[in-house]
Amino acid sequence: GESVGLHLPTLSVQEGDNSIINCAYSNSASDYFIWYKQESGKGPQFIIDIRSNMDKRQGQRVTVLLNKTVKHLSLQIAATQPGDSAVYFCAENPEPVSGYSTLTFGKGTMLLVSP
Amino acid sequence: ETGVTQSPTHLIKTRGQQVTLRCSSQSGHNTVSWYQQALGQGPQFIFQYYREEENGRGNFPPRFSGLQFPNYSSELNVNALELDDSALYLCASSLGQVQGIGYTFGSGTRLTVV
């Protein structure tokens, strides 16, 4: 079946560096994507989202890029801090099917930030 | 505004037993979704409840069932537990069922089946 997946399972960076986390999706009909951060012992926390009519969206220290041509998403974190260490997931939230909407998650990337 | 709370936080069960997990939705939210997250994997959609009825289901067998109560809280029941049911079970509440509505996740229940 179709799924959302990630290229890199682990990304190690130094504090202050910029981080880039990538995600490939296979459902060409997908039109809404969300990035989540999951810290140990916690549930996923919303970071930023983007719709398919956009190719870039910026938040506080985070930017999401969407390339629909190659079905690729990326999350850029500026000036990465130790508190950014977590697992990051991209998720696909397609148009409702049969009256409901769900999230389809990729496997996740572990971001490790060294001081 | 209260967030999503799940109980218990950890649970150990024996293969073949039954388990009930509980979720209190965020204030103002009327929809609850349950997800299973195996170690090292992303969450997988189990089912969603809206207005006390299941209105969507992922690729999980019937021994996974649920309930939603008038106050929008929810339960996930798993019968005849199998070793592969060991996972983190996440509850997410939202307002409505449409695309783009914010989901708030609880911290999950860690279920271990031995």
Interface residues (C-beta under 8 A of the other chain):
Chain A: V4 D31 Y32 G41 K42 G43 P44 Q45 F46 D49 R51 F89 A91 N93 P94 E95 P96 V97 S98 G99 Y100 S101 T102 L103 T104 F105 G106 K107 G108
Chain B: V4 S33 Y35 G40 Q41 G42 P43 Q44 F45 Q48 Y50 N55 G56 G58 L90 A92 Q97 V98 Q99 G100 I101 G102 Y103 F105 G106 S107 G108
